[in-house]
């Protein structure tokens, strides 16, 4: 699972990426500095894992991880090839979710591609280009579909055509498809198109070092995204902090709160949850999709665990810590035995039994 960082040129995408990954990449004060996408794996901050490691006296701690992709800046006309737009849009189609960076800070030292800072207008430029790109993909598929079903006897194609036509109207209005309600059947039909605007989006409002954005701007973005995720942070400050150790940050009374919020929000936006295994050798966070069964969760460790699954011993991380020991948790009846139909929950600590 990965998240693509997109936005206009010079809004702080690469600075944010550097802060996230601590990777040294080209960051320059001109458009299209990033051409090929940079990728980086980051750990997902989770204090539950740290506490479990202390509880189990674990030698190693293995956190969950996710990938961020730094995609070059889009401009108006990108869907028609402006500013190397076609290649950049192709990169966006490969990610699972989008972090849309929007510049909210003023200043003449960093050139704004349109000459002025207007967060809502800047976001709309990107959204329109994404919608236009999807519209071109959809209209090609519509032409093919209409040619195949002149008789109208194919009921599946009839349902697909009706859905595609509704989606076409939305895209012509520049609507982000992820803000709409879709049935599981509709999502299945749309999945084959790999539409960019159907991917979940997080708005990242990049501020100056005061960290202040007007409440009206924040509310406008919440409304725009139908109350989807909106994160406020200063990418430059986060990048500066990324150069410091945890001890140095503690001495200065600073925390990497902005990045942590973005990573955790990205994790949730992708529909991911965490279960844990813990013991003297290691405490480990395992990433699964929300709704997975216990055997599917076990399969993340090894496919043989899923194939030969018998049962799982399950306890919530907090109940385990509160009990004080595994023995005490068993004596109190807090550790349950769950079968193949059990749906894994975020924060479960699991031990699998398999054949």
N, C-alpha and C positions, 0 to 999 in steps of 0.2 A: 504494500500500500504506500502511495506517495502523494505529495502535495506539490503542485506547481506554483511558484511565486511569479505573479504577473502584474502588469501595470504599465503606465506611460514611462518613457525614458526619464531618468534622473529623478525618480520619486523615492529612491532608497531601497530598491529590491536587492541589489547585490550587497549593499551594506548590511541589510537584514540577514541575508544568506551567510555572510561572513560571521556575523554574530552567532547565528545558529550553529554553524559547523566549525568555527575557528579555522576555516581553511583560507589560505592566502590566495585570493583571486584578483583579477584585474578589476579595479574600480576607478573609473575616471569621470571627469566632469564634462562628458559629452555623450550624445545619444548613441545607442547601438554599440557600446563598449562590449557588452555581452552578446556573442553571436551563437556559439554552440552552448547548449545548456550545461551548467555545472550541477553536479549532484552531490549530496552529502547525507550521511546517516547520522541521526542525532538520537540520544537516549531520551526516553520519556520520563520526566521527573515523577517519582512516586514515593512519598514518605512511608507508605505502608510496607514497601519492600525493605527499606532501611530498618524499620522496626522489627520486621520478621528476621532479618539477618542478625540483629542483636539478640533476639529471642533464641535463635537456633545456634548462636556462636558460629555462624557460617564463615568459611574461609574465603569464599568468593561471593560477589554480588553481581548478578547478571540482569540488568534492567531491560525493559521492552525498548524497542527502537522503531524509528520510522524514517522515511527518506523525504528530503526536500529537494526540489529541482528549481534552480534559478534560470528562469526563461527571460530572454531579452525583451526590451521594451516594445510595446505595440504602439502604433500611431493611427490616426484617422486614415482610413483607406487601406488598412492592413489586409482586409478580406479581399481586396483587389490587387494585392501584391505590394502596396506602398511600404517602404521601410523594411524590406525583407520579410514582409508580413506572412507570406505563405508558409515559409519554413517555420516561423515562430508559432503559427497556429497549429501546425502539424505536431510540434512538441507538446502543446497544451492538450491535444487529443490523447496523448499517451499517459497523462496523469489521472489519478483517481479523484482528486479534489483540488480546489484553487484557493490560494491565498492572494487576494487582490489588494495590492499595496496602493494606498492613496495618499498623496502628499498634502499635509495641512499647514505646513510651515511656510512663512514668507522668507525673503532674503535674496540678495543678488549674487552671493558667492556661488550658489548652485543654480545653473541655468535651467529654467522651466521651458519645456519644449514648446509650449504655446504662449510663453511670455508673461503669464500671470497664474496665480494659484487660485483655483476654483475646484475644491474637492468633489462636489457633486457633479459638475460638468465633466471633470476629468474621468470620474468613474463611468459616466454615461458613454464617453468616447469608447472605452474598452468594451463595455457591455454591448454597445451597438455593433462593434466589429465582430464580437463573438456570435451575436445573433445572426448577422449577415452571413458569416461563414457557415453556420448551421443551416441557414435558409438555402444556401447554394447546394449543400449536401442533400437536404430533404427534397428539394425540387427535382434533382436528378433522379432520386429514388421514386418520386411520384410519377415522373414521366415513364419510367420503366414499368411501374406497377399498372398504370392505366393502359399501357400497351398490351400487358399480359391478361387483363381481365375485361375485355370488351363485352363478353357475354354476361358477366355479373353472377355467374353460377358458383363461383368459388367464395363461400361464406367467409373464410379466414381472410382472403384478400379484400373482401368488402369491408370487414371490420378494420383491417389495417389501413385501407384507403381513407375511411372516415376519420380515424385517429390522426393520420398524417395531415389531412386537410385542416383539422382543428389546430394542430401544432403549427402549421404554416401560417395561420392567421395570427397566432401568438408571436411568432418570430418576426413577422412583418411589423408588429407593433413594438419590437425590441424587448419583449418580455423574457426574463430569465426563467427557463423552464423548471429549474430546481425550486422556484418559489411556488409552483403549482402543486395541487394534489393529484396524484396518479394512483390508479388501482395497480395491484401486482401484475395483472394481465397486460395493462397498458405499458407498464415499465418493461415488461419482457419484450413487447413488440418494439419499443423505442430503443432498447439496449443495442440492437444490431446496427443502429445508425451511428452509435458512439458520438452523440451530440455533446458539444462542449458545455452548452448552457444548462444541461441536465446534471452536470457535476456539481456537488455541493460547494458553496463559496463562503469563505471567511473574508470579511473586509478588515484590513489592517490599516488603521489610521495612523500615519507616521507623523509625529509631532516634532517640534523643536525640543530643546533640552528642558523646557519648563514642564513638558508633558501635558500641556493644557490644550484641550479642544473644546470649542463652544458646545454646550449641551444641545443646542439646536442642530448642529452638524451631526452629532452622535445619534440623536433621535431620527434625523432624516435618513441616515444609513440603516438604522434598525427598521424603519418603515420600508425602505427600498428593498431590504432583504427579507421582508415578512418575518421580522424578529429572529432571523438567523444570526449567526455569530458576528459580532463587531468587537474588534480588539484595538485598544489604543496603546501605543508605545512609541518610544524615541529610538529608532534604529541606530543612530549614531552613538547614543549613550549606551545602548545594549552592546554594540560592537566594542566600545572602549572597555566596558566591564568584562567582556569576554577575554580580554587580555590579562585579567587579574585572576589570582587564585581565590579559592573560597575563603582562605584565611585573610587575604588582603581585603576582600570585600567586607568581611565581618568587622575588621578593624575600622573600615570607613563607614560602617553602618549601612551598607548597600546590599541589595538582593536583586537577582536576575528575574524579577517578577514578570516583566513583560514577555520575555522569551518563554518562560515556563507556562504562562497562560496560553500563549500561541500554540505551543506543542501539545499541551493537554487538550485544548479546544480542537486542534487538528485531529487528534486521536479520536475524540468523541464525534466529530463531524464525519469521519470515515466509518462510523458505526462499529468501532472497536471497543472491546473491554479486555480486562486483564484477570487472569487467575494466577495463582502462585504455587510453586513447590518450594519447600524449605527444609533444610537439614544442616548437619555439620559441614558437609562439603561445599554446598552452595545454596543461596537463596536466589530464586529466579522468577522473573515475571514473564508470563507467556501471553502473547497477543492472539486473540480470537475474535471472530465476528459475533456481534450480539445475536443471540438466538441459537447458537451452536449447542448441540447435545454433548453430554459427557464423553461419549466415544469420539466425537469429532474433536473435542478439546484434547483428548489423549493423543489423537493422531498428530497433533502439533509437535509432540515430543518424538514420536516415532510411529510410522505407519502400522507396525506390528501391534502397537498398543490399541489402535482403533480396530484392527481386524480381529484380535483376540480378546476384546474388552469383555470383562465379567462384571465388575462393579467398581465404584469409586468411593473412597472415604472422603467426606466433604465437611468442612467447617469454615465459617467466615473468619477472615483474618483477625477481626477485632475480638471475636469470641475466643479464639485461640490465645491471643495475648492476655485477655482478661482472666482466662483460666489459669495462666501461669506456667502450665506445662501440658504436653500432649497427654500424659497419663491422667492428669486432673480433668482435662477436657473430656476424655473417654468416661471417667467416673461420673461426670455430671451429665452424660448423655448428649454432649454438644456435637460430637462427631457422628454424622449420619452416613448410612450406606445408601448410595443412590445407584439406580440401574441405567439401562440404555436410553430411556426416554427423558432423563433428567436434563433440564436446560441449565447450562453453566451460568453462574451469576458473577458480576464484577466483584472482585475481592475474595472469591472462593480460594481456599487452600485445599489442594487435592492430592490424594495418593491413589494411584490406579492399580487395580488387580486385573491381570490379563493372562490368557492361556498361551 
